[in-house]
């Protein structure tokens, strides 16, 4: 019975594609050439919502995928198996990754002596060095800018610096607000260490007020001591700030049991449908397979990975045969330095290939609203001409400028970088926290992202740039 239904669906889709082919020969406007194909992709995706099935498998079987961990290795094997199940050509490419391990993490107010005060919710930042086993006990100094920190000078020595910098709620583009706040997480430890600080706490980069700290990576300067660094939840930050505002002399004891191990080898996972006419020309779709370890990385970036797989699956389901190779790459180690993207671009196999488009999904699984498109003005105009195909699936705009951390290195090889842009209003509610789990993902929104990626990937594979 299932086989019969699939045959009827394939027959119906074949009819749509044939109709589209007839219209192409009739010389319609550019977007009209692929209107029926785009509609077939949209209908098939929304009917099955298969990307959610893939994401459920990834988040349940592999779970959190911190680079270098057994779970990350399991995710490599699992996602390759997912693509093998659909008959794609698959392989693994080695990637050197950092291996940082989280341990115990606590923060307790020891002065003023208030037994009623609960522990502060914190989480170590990636790459953070540990505290001594007994922790670090020190007075707290609160700052809201690097300028304020530097003005304190020697008064910071021996203290725990508390960066209480709120993510600005006013920009509609929450990534703009994120970009303004995240330097305190990345650079804050070294800036404080240069003044003699013992450790740093950084207000979590999120617009929500809750008890869930948000992780991220600390970047130590080579000319500064390495001191322990942790994020504190927004509720915890508000409680700590209130004590300091009341004139209290506040002392904390922070314990972090994290440590750095030697770099190890993982892999990028690659699957593709080889082009029928120009197989050496590549249209790449991808996301990053690693995640932070507090949740299961459903939005960041399990969503991007399963959307890339779903692009290929939709082609296979509908019998679409691209002229150029369409390749899904699940990059490893974006969160700890993006070595997966660099190693992919530098791999020996790239010399015989020409990547014409490299499309990345790394902004969560929310409703699609736009695409950022890089390349020259001519290339932008050529890709933008297909924008009407995306409107029925929710895309409102295409704008100059696109790319991502993993696909960025391919620009030097001539690839036009594209960034899939979903609605960002809720993304940082979940980002890098224990809230980034499957239940936070809406199946239909996730699938719509895969659909618009599939449409533009197919047109790019047919038309080139």
C-alpha positions in Angstrom: 0.0 0.0 0.0 2.8 2.4 0.9 4.6 1.6 -2.4 1.4 2.3 -4.3 0.9 5.7 -2.6 4.5 6.6 -3.3 4.1 5.6 -7.0 1.0 7.8 -7.3 2.8 10.7 -5.7 5.9 10.2 -8.0 3.6 10.0 -11.1 1.8 13.2 -10.1 5.1 15.0 -9.5 6.4 13.8 -12.8 3.4 15.4 -14.4 4.2 18.7 -12.7 7.8 18.6 -13.8 6.8 17.8 -17.4 4.4 20.7 -17.4 7.2 22.9 -16.1 9.5 21.7 -18.8 7.0 22.5 -21.5 6.7 26.0 -20.1 10.5 26.4 -20.1 10.5 25.6 -23.8 7.7 28.1 -24.3 10.1 30.9 -23.1 8.5 32.2 -19.9 10.0 34.7 -17.4 12.9 33.3 -15.4 11.0 32.4 -12.2 8.1 30.9 -14.1 10.5 28.3 -15.5 10.6 26.4 -12.2 7.2 27.4 -10.6 5.8 23.9 -10.8 9.0 22.3 -9.5 9.1 24.7 -6.6 5.5 23.9 -5.8 6.2 20.2 -6.0 9.1 20.6 -3.5 6.9 22.7 -1.2 4.0 20.3 -1.2 6.2 17.2 -0.7 8.0 18.9 2.2 4.9 20.0 4.0 3.2 16.7 3.5 5.9 14.7 5.2 7.7 17.2 7.5 10.6 14.7 7.3 13.2 17.1 8.5 11.7 16.9 12.0 11.9 13.1 11.9 15.6 13.5 11.1 16.1 16.0 13.9 14.3 13.8 16.4 16.7 11.0 15.5 19.8 13.2 15.9 18.8 14.8 19.2 17.7 11.6 20.8 20.3 9.2 19.6 23.4 11.5 19.7 22.2 14.2 22.1 24.6 17.1 22.9 27.5 17.1 20.5 30.4 18.9 22.0 33.5 18.6 19.8 35.8 15.7 20.6 33.1 13.9 22.6 31.8 10.4 22.1 28.4 12.0 21.3 29.9 14.0 18.5 31.5 10.9 17.1 28.1 9.1 17.3 26.5 12.0 15.4 29.0 11.6 12.6 28.2 8.0 12.2 24.4 8.6 12.5 24.1 11.4 10.0 26.1 9.5 7.4 23.8 6.5 8.0 20.8 8.8 7.5 22.1 9.8 4.1 23.1 6.3 3.1 19.5 5.2 3.8 18.4 7.4 0.9 21.2 6.2 -1.5 23.3 9.4 -1.6 27.0 9.2 -2.3 28.6 9.8 1.1 32.0 10.0 2.7 33.8 11.5 5.7 36.6 14.1 5.7 38.9 14.3 8.7 38.9 17.5 10.9 41.2 18.4 13.7 39.1 19.6 16.6 39.6 21.0 20.1 38.6 18.8 23.0 37.3 20.7 26.1 35.4 18.9 28.8 32.9 20.4 31.3 33.0 19.4 34.9 31.5 20.7 38.2 30.4 24.3 38.1 29.0 26.2 41.1 28.8 29.8 42.4 27.7 30.6 45.9 27.4 33.9 47.7 29.6 33.6 50.9 29.3 37.2 52.0 27.0 38.6 53.1 26.1 35.5 55.1 22.6 34.8 53.8 21.7 31.1 54.1 18.4 31.9 52.3 20.3 32.8 49.1 20.4 29.9 46.6 23.4 29.1 44.4 23.8 31.3 41.4 23.1 29.4 38.1 26.4 29.5 36.1 28.1 27.5 33.3 31.7 27.5 32.3 32.6 29.1 29.0 34.2 26.9 26.4 38.0 26.8 26.6 37.8 28.2 30.2 40.6 27.0 32.5 39.4 25.4 35.8 39.5 26.9 39.2 41.5 25.1 41.9 39.6 22.2 43.4 38.5 24.2 46.4 37.3 27.0 44.1 38.1 30.7 44.0 36.7 32.9 46.8 36.9 36.7 46.1 35.0 39.9 46.2 32.9 40.9 43.2 33.2 44.0 41.2 30.4 44.8 38.6 31.1 46.6 35.3 28.9 47.4 32.3 31.6 48.2 29.7 35.3 47.7 29.0 35.8 51.4 29.6 34.4 51.1 33.1 36.6 48.1 33.7 39.7 49.9 32.6 38.9 52.9 34.7 39.0 50.8 37.9 42.6 49.8 37.2 44.3 48.1 40.2 41.0 48.0 42.1 40.2 44.9 40.0 43.2 42.9 41.3 42.2 39.7 43.0 38.5 40.2 42.4 35.9 38.4 40.4 34.8 40.8 37.6 31.1 40.6 36.8 30.2 41.9 33.3 26.5 42.8 33.7 25.9 43.9 30.1 22.3 43.4 28.9 21.5 42.3 25.3 19.8 45.3 23.8 16.1 44.5 23.1 15.6 47.4 20.7 17.1 46.2 17.4 14.6 44.1 15.3 17.6 42.1 14.1 18.5 40.2 17.3 21.8 39.2 15.8 22.8 42.8 15.8 22.2 43.0 19.5 24.0 39.7 20.0 27.0 41.0 18.2 27.2 44.0 20.5 27.0 41.9 23.7 29.1 38.9 22.8 32.6 40.6 23.1 32.3 40.6 26.9 31.9 36.8 26.7 34.8 36.3 24.3 37.3 39.0 25.4 36.2 39.7 28.9 38.4 37.2 30.7 41.6 38.5 29.1 40.7 42.2 29.6 40.1 41.5 33.3 43.1 39.3 33.7 45.4 42.1 32.4 44.3 44.1 35.5 44.9 41.2 37.9 41.3 39.8 38.2 40.9 36.3 39.6 38.0 35.2 37.5 35.0 36.6 35.5 31.3 36.1 35.4 29.5 37.3 32.2 25.7 38.0 32.0 24.2 35.4 29.6 23.6 36.8 26.1 19.8 36.4 25.8 16.8 38.7 25.8 14.9 36.5 28.3 15.1 36.7 32.1 15.4 33.1 33.4 17.6 30.7 35.4 19.3 29.2 32.3 22.9 30.3 31.7 24.0 30.4 28.1 27.3 29.0 27.1 29.8 30.3 24.5 33.5 30.4 23.9 36.1 32.5 25.7 39.1 33.7 23.6 42.2 34.1 25.6 44.8 36.6 24.6 48.3 35.2 24.3 49.7 38.1 26.4 47.4 37.8 29.4 47.0 35.2 32.1 44.2 32.6 31.6 41.6 33.0 34.3 38.4 31.0 34.9 35.4 32.3 33.0 31.7 31.5 33.3 28.3 32.8 32.2 25.6 33.6 34.8 21.9 33.3 34.1 20.0 36.6 33.6 18.0 36.0 36.8 21.2 35.3 38.7 22.8 38.4 37.3 19.9 40.5 38.4 20.0 39.1 41.9 23.8 39.6 42.2 23.5 43.2 40.9 20.7 44.0 43.3 22.9 42.9 46.3 25.7 45.2 45.0 23.4 48.1 44.4 22.2 47.8 48.1 25.7 48.6 49.1 26.6 45.1 50.2 30.2 43.9 49.9 29.6 40.7 48.0 32.0 37.8 47.9 31.5 34.7 45.8 33.1 31.3 45.7 33.2 29.9 42.2 34.2 26.3 41.3 34.8 25.2 37.8 36.0 21.7 37.1 36.5 22.0 33.3 39.7 21.2 31.5 41.3 21.2 28.0 42.5 18.0 26.5 44.8 17.5 23.5 43.2 18.2 20.0 41.7 15.1 18.4 40.3 14.1 15.0 36.7 14.1 14.1 35.0 14.5 10.6 32.9 16.5 8.3 30.0 14.4 7.0 29.4 14.8 3.2 26.6 13.5 1.1 25.6 14.4 -2.5 23.6 13.8 -5.6 26.1 14.0 -8.5 25.3 16.4 -11.3 24.1 14.9 -14.6 26.0 17.4 -16.8 28.5 19.4 -14.7 29.4 17.1 -11.8 32.6 19.1 -11.0 30.4 22.2 -10.2 29.0 22.1 -6.7 26.0 23.7 -5.0 26.7 23.2 -1.3 24.1 23.3 1.5 25.1 22.8 5.0 25.1 23.4 8.8 27.4 22.5 11.7 27.0 19.1 13.4 28.7 20.0 16.7 26.7 21.7 19.5 27.0 23.0 23.0 26.3 20.4 25.7 23.7 22.0 27.9 20.8 21.1 25.6 20.7 18.9 22.5 21.6 21.5 19.9 18.2 21.3 18.1 18.2 24.9 16.8 22.0 25.3 16.9 22.7 23.6 14.6 20.9 20.3 14.4 18.3 22.2 12.4 20.8 23.3 9.7 22.2 19.8 9.4 18.8 18.1 8.9 17.7 20.8 6.5 20.7 20.1 4.4 19.9 16.3 4.4 16.3 17.1 3.6 17.3 19.1 0.5 18.8 16.0 -1.0 15.9 13.8 0.3 13.4 16.0 -1.4 15.3 15.7 -4.7 15.4 11.9 -4.4 11.7 11.7 -3.4 10.6 13.8 -6.4 13.0 12.3 -8.9 14.8 15.6 -9.5 18.1 15.2 -11.3 20.2 18.3 -10.9 22.6 19.2 -13.7 25.3 20.3 -11.2 26.2 18.3 -8.1 24.2 19.3 -5.0 26.2 18.5 -1.8 25.2 18.5 1.8 28.1 19.1 4.2 27.7 18.7 8.0 30.6 20.7 9.4 32.3 19.7 12.6 33.7 22.2 15.2 32.0 25.5 14.4 31.5 26.3 18.0 35.2 25.9 18.9 36.9 27.7 16.1 35.3 26.6 12.8 38.1 24.2 11.8 35.5 22.1 9.9 34.9 24.8 7.4 38.6 25.6 7.0 39.6 22.0 6.6 36.9 21.3 4.1 38.0 24.3 1.9 41.6 23.2 2.1 41.1 19.4 1.4 42.9 18.1 -1.6 39.7 17.0 -3.3 38.6 20.6 -3.7 41.2 21.2 -6.4 39.2 19.3 -8.9 35.9 21.0 -8.0 34.3 24.4 -8.4 31.9 25.5 -5.7 29.5 27.9 -7.4 27.1 28.4 -4.4 27.6 27.6 -0.7 24.5 28.0 1.4 24.6 27.7 5.2 21.7 27.4 7.7 22.9 28.4 11.2 20.2 30.7 12.6 17.8 28.2 14.0 14.7 26.4 12.8 12.2 29.3 12.8 10.0 30.7 10.0 11.9 31.6 6.8 11.9 35.3 6.0 14.9 35.9 3.7 18.2 35.1 2.1 21.5 36.9 2.2 23.4 36.6 -1.1 27.0 37.4 -1.6 29.1 37.5 -4.8 29.3 40.2 -7.4 26.4 42.5 -8.3 25.9 40.4 -11.4 25.7 37.2 -9.4 23.4 38.7 -6.8 21.1 39.9 -9.6 21.1 36.5 -11.2 20.2 34.7 -8.0 17.7 37.4 -6.9 15.8 36.9 -10.2 14.6 33.6 -8.8 13.2 35.2 -5.6 9.5 34.9 -6.7 9.9 31.1 -6.5 10.5 31.4 -2.7 7.6 33.7 -1.8 4.9 31.0 -1.6 7.1 29.3 1.1 7.5 32.5 3.2 10.6 34.3 1.9 10.0 38.0 2.0 13.3 39.4 0.7 16.7 38.7 -0.7 19.5 41.1 0.2 23.2 41.5 -0.6 25.6 39.9 1.8 25.5 36.3 2.8 27.6 33.4 4.2 28.5 31.8 7.5 31.5 30.7 9.6 31.8 27.3 7.8 31.2 28.3 4.2 33.2 31.5 4.5 36.5 30.0 3.4 35.0 28.9 0.1 34.5 32.6 -1.0 38.2 32.7 -1.8 37.6 29.9 -4.3 34.9 31.8 -6.1 31.8 30.4 -4.4 28.8 32.7 -4.0 27.9 32.6 -0.3 24.3 32.5 0.7 22.8 32.6 4.2 19.4 31.3 5.0 17.6 33.8 7.3 14.7 32.7 9.5 12.9 35.0 11.9 15.3 35.7 14.8 13.0 37.1 17.5 13.1 33.9 19.7 16.4 32.5 18.6 18.4 33.8 21.6 15.9 32.5 24.0 17.4 29.1 23.3 20.8 29.7 21.9 23.7 27.8 23.7 21.5 26.9 26.7 19.7 23.9 28.2 16.5 25.2 26.4 17.8 24.3 23.0 16.0 21.0 22.7 13.6 19.3 20.2 10.5 20.6 21.9 11.6 24.2 21.0 11.4 23.4 17.3 8.2 23.7 15.3 8.1 20.9 12.6 6.5 23.0 10.0 8.9 26.0 10.3 11.8 23.6 10.3 10.5 22.0 7.1 9.9 25.4 5.4 13.5 26.2 5.8 14.5 23.0 4.1 12.0 23.7 1.3 13.3 27.2 0.4 16.9 25.9 0.5 15.9 23.0 -1.8 14.2 25.4 -4.3 17.2 27.8 -4.6 19.7 24.9 -4.6 17.9 23.2 -7.5 17.6 26.3 -9.6 21.3 27.1 -8.9 22.2 23.6 -10.0 20.2 23.9 -13.2 21.1 27.5 -14.2 24.5 28.0 -12.7 25.7 31.5 -11.8 
